[in-house]
Amino acid sequence: MRAVRLTVVTAAATAATLAAVTGCTQKSDAKSGGDHVVEVTATDDKCDVSKTEFPAGHVELSIENKGSKVTEVYVLFPDDRIVSERENIGPGTKQKLTAEVKAGSYEIACKPGMKGDGIRQKVTVTGGKAVKRDARLDKAVAAYRTYAQEQADETLPKVTTFTDAVRKGDLKAAQAAYAPSRIGWERTEPVAESFGDIDPKVDVRADGLEEGQDPKTDWTGWHRLEKALWQDKKIGAREKELATQLDKDLKDWQTRVGKADITPTSMANGAKELLDEVATGKVTGEEERYSHTDLVDFKANVEGAEKAYDLLKPVAAENDAALTKELDKQFAALDTLLDKYRKDKTSYEFTSYDKVGKADRKELSDAVNALAEPLSKLAAAVVVK
Amino acid sequence: MTDTAADVSVGSDNARTPSRRSLLAVGGAGLALGAAAAGGAVAVTRTGDDPQPVADSGDAVSFHGAHQAGIATAVQDRLHFASFDVKTDDRDEFVQLLKDWTKAASRMTEGHAVGEGAYGGLPEAPPDDTGEALGLKPSRLTLTIGFGPSLFEKFGLADRRPEALVDLPKFPGDNLDKARSDGDLCIQACADDPQVAVHAIRNLARIGFGKVAVRWSQLGFGKTSSTTPDAQTPRNLMGFKDGTRNIAGTEKARLDEHVWVDAKDTDANSSWMTGGSYLVARRIRMNIETWDRTSLQEQEDVFGRDKGEGAPVGKAKERDEPFLKAMKPDAHVRLAHPDSNAGATILRRGYSFTDGTDGLGRLEAGLFFLAYQKDVRKGFIRVQRNLSRSDALNEYIQHVSSAVFAVPPGVRDSGDWWGRALFSKEA
């Protein structure tokens, strides 16, 4: 569910990043049908474009889906990187997609059913000059990609410590290794979730199962083991199988995480989403309902958000100094508040969340709101000049 | 999702244009008038049930004035009341919030969206306005701010706390839940459309994140008192008319005497309250089920009115002057009447509330009591001392939350802001 939402945000963000960099959101080319408008007619098996050559600069794709399936349309670099994309174009609907393109070769792709590589059309962009993207933002994206990869790389051994303990049937050791095995994942959750298929295998809770799914066979991952370790207090053959499955699924994450679509705005909105995770799952104590290790996840989510923010901050501070000042303050306030719940600031041993009273939970919730609200404005601050 | 940035051509104002819904409402009023002309008898029975002509309910109430709107304003149908805790200790930051709030409040009461609106902005950032009031009429929205006693402990304001802003004493029978009592400040949103009132508080809360946090809030419906003398007194959830003798918004002399703080009521430290008022908010839970099992005779004795017309004991019409001695000594009307309280008179604009059921299957419902007065000591405290001790109604009600606020004077014009007289250094 979340994964889908992230993808949509990413898509819109990508389109807008490029459009907004030059502030050309009000170009009226669309109406005059000038050089800059390309009409794309998508059906279930065709992706027709009105022209295959157009001048560099601001380009608008006027898309009509005449097919029977929901489709998406991409403008791609020759190496498949995305210039701009538009998702969820329903049958019979029209949508617009804008992009800022430099001279060169590109491909326009329609993906009926939103699957596969799509039906592609080569296009050529000629002459002119397009505005360069801010190199600092490209650097931020690269650094965040590295961070996501590092988190996965560092997490895998911790996961093995946990799953080894499960396989040995060592309840105590498994309990101790559980929360640490999740930290890297929780720091970069929106990236992991953007793949869509890994998250339901490793991080789903019992209530996340769909109608018709059998918890006995279909519930896998961390929280299934959490229930075994804390509620049932038993490790059986099934739990050992699940531990090995968790290793496998997280290795899949490790190999793919570096290839995720990341843009400056998806980083910014990903940071906000980490706070949303805290607000909806951790503050309520729902996430770790058996182990009550919610505050470990909480801390990891905040750290991940802070990392994305720190990387974007040089640009954001230029565009909206008041915002970064507020974010610095609110990150510091939340970090200070969280430190109240651990004795040692270098360890991840936090107070068990069932010991955190109602008033303290309210205080944590207020601090999350105080940070998440301005954080939701970070994306705008990295695209507006 | 909306379209990409390129095809946005709508202005950023996001004003609420007359919607289909409001046009229908106006049409409905027209039909009712037509019926009145055609058949008088039908129309007469109808008018008694319609306290406001339908078309008026969409109007805008002026935000600016000597007094804050939402006090003497004819009571709207719906309420969203929110109490906030201040989370910042930075005075400038808090003052900026009051200015931002004032601006947003004045826009919303005029029927406009907050900030840059609910759509048309950058696609990757959340819109300034949450959008659920788009297309709705202003619905006579009023937004009224109040400052709680605890606020004066912050920002070096201790010496500006008016003497009249007393902490309420503990009354017999109170069973107050601290988690939904008090607050550093409150905002009362009243409107004829619940969505408009909820939208207003939601957006103000959002603007306030990090500076303030919602402590508790209450939704209300079905106004339980009238501030328009010609209208029938609305009924509370016990089925009775209560507050018939309430101060009407048109009774200037009574408002000046009992509600608005006059310059002569203040001293140098509290002069900022001139033109303001004091608000007491009490959540009063009703034991609905036991009340409903009570005989009609006892119900009428408890109130001191009949249930049908609402007339005081021995009288014929609801607005007939009550003869207190004809009532039982513990009758609610008798004990609440100014004559039993050395003339104490308050302006009530409470609302019924129902928050579903309480887990035992009992209706979690009652009266969210709101009373404005010039001095809490001579107003609510005086009356409630009398009631809490002796009122026969106490068997069926319980006060479960309580708060008191100093409600500053009105925002004079677009350069003025909520609380300016209190927070301005020169004031």
Interface residues (C-beta under 8 A of the other chain):
Chain A: V8 V9 A12 A13 A15 A16 T17 A19 A20 T25 Q26 K27 A30 E60 R86 N88 Q95 K96 L97 T98 T265 A268 N269 E326 Q330 K358 A359 K362 D366 N369 A370 L371 A372 E373 P374 S376 K377 A379 A380 V383 V384
Chain B: M1 D3 T4 A5 A6 D7 V8 S9 D85 K87 L122 P123 E124 A125 P126 A179 R206 F209 G210 K211 A213
